[in-house]
Amino acid sequence: MTFALCPSPFPIPDSRFPVTGCRLPIPHSRFPIYILPVTDDINLWTSAEHAQRYLAIAYQIPRRAEGEASLLECVPAGTRRILDLGSGEGRLIGILLDQLPEATGVAVDFSDEMLGRLRARFDADPRVAISAHDLSQPLPELGTFDLIVSSFAIHHLVDARKQALYDEIHARLTPGGVFLNLEHVASATPALHVWFLDALGVGPDGDDPSNKLAPVETQLQWLRTIGFDEVDCHWKWRELALLAGVKR
């Protein structure tokens, strides 16, 4: 079970965050926050309209370029084969192949809208293979990879599937291979979550019900338990974080 945030319809003061003396500039602090259950099976990404709405704002997300730059710093120079999980329209794998022109990659997505954009972008590029696959299901046999990446995709999975996917990723990395997940993670408190949404210009009622956010440290512990080394969060801004691990 996951939760959605719902603001009170009445602008009554929230004693936890008084307007004066509050260290966080959260304009919503006048509103109490209630936590309502959301069913885990909600996933709007089968809708072309949902994908299009995301793409209209995706590259305006604050600090996203910082996260991508941090990810690039972690890419081993000798990387030759890349797997991009939840590729969207191919932004991340495109950036990686610009940096690693000798490498090849597999771009995985399940949204028809995203797959169409991937094919339009990469059909003439022999370095990129495109695989239609829903990450809620076990990964197909795609071979092994020096680098496996994901960008704002895995948080749409329930926690049990996240953990299983991390295990599958570990199994598909070559020894010394690196996993880099630029991800949307859970805030420590409901108020901080609303503060993050406010930075995006999104009200609590505009939160994406497809999101199933997990805390950074919880996910890092999953990676350690699976057997990843050098596990860490290399960059973080509010609910955006770069999680990383290396296969022994």
RAZI-V457327 format. One record per backbone hydrogen bond with DSSP energy under -1.0 kcal/mol. CO is the residue of the C=O (numbers start at 1). NH is the residue of the N-H. Records with the same first field share a line. If there is no record, write none. Layout:
# RAZI-V457327
CO: NH ; NH
This chain:
# RAZI-V457327
2: 38
4: 36
6: 34
10: 12
14: 17
24: 26
26: 29
28: 31
32: 8
34: 6
36: 4
38: 2
39: 42
44: 47
47: 51
48: 52
49: 53
50: 54
51: 55
52: 56
54: 57 ; 58
57: 60
61: 64
63: 67
64: 68
65: 69
66: 70
67: 71
68: 72
69: 73
71: 74
72: 75
76: 79
80: 104
81: 146 ; 147
82: 106
83: 149
84: 108
87: 90
90: 94
91: 95
92: 96
93: 97
94: 98
95: 99
96: 100
100: 103
104: 82
105: 129
106: 84
107: 131
108: 86 ; 87
109: 133
111: 115
112: 116
113: 117
114: 118
115: 119
116: 120
117: 121
118: 122
119: 123
122: 125
125: 128
127: 105
129: 107
131: 109
134: 137
140: 142
145: 174
146: 178
147: 83
148: 180
149: 85
150: 182
153: 156
154: 157
155: 212
158: 162
159: 163
160: 164
161: 165
162: 166
163: 167
164: 168
165: 169
166: 170
167: 171
168: 172
172: 145
174: 177
177: 247
178: 148
179: 245
180: 150
181: 243
182: 152
183: 241
189: 193
190: 194
191: 195
192: 196
193: 197
194: 198
195: 199
196: 200
197: 202
198: 201
203: 206
204: 207
208: 211
214: 186
215: 219
216: 220
217: 221
218: 222
219: 223
220: 224
221: 225
222: 226
223: 227 ; 228
229: 246
232: 244
235: 242
237: 240
239: 185
240: 237
241: 183
242: 234
243: 181
244: 232
245: 179
246: 229
247: 176
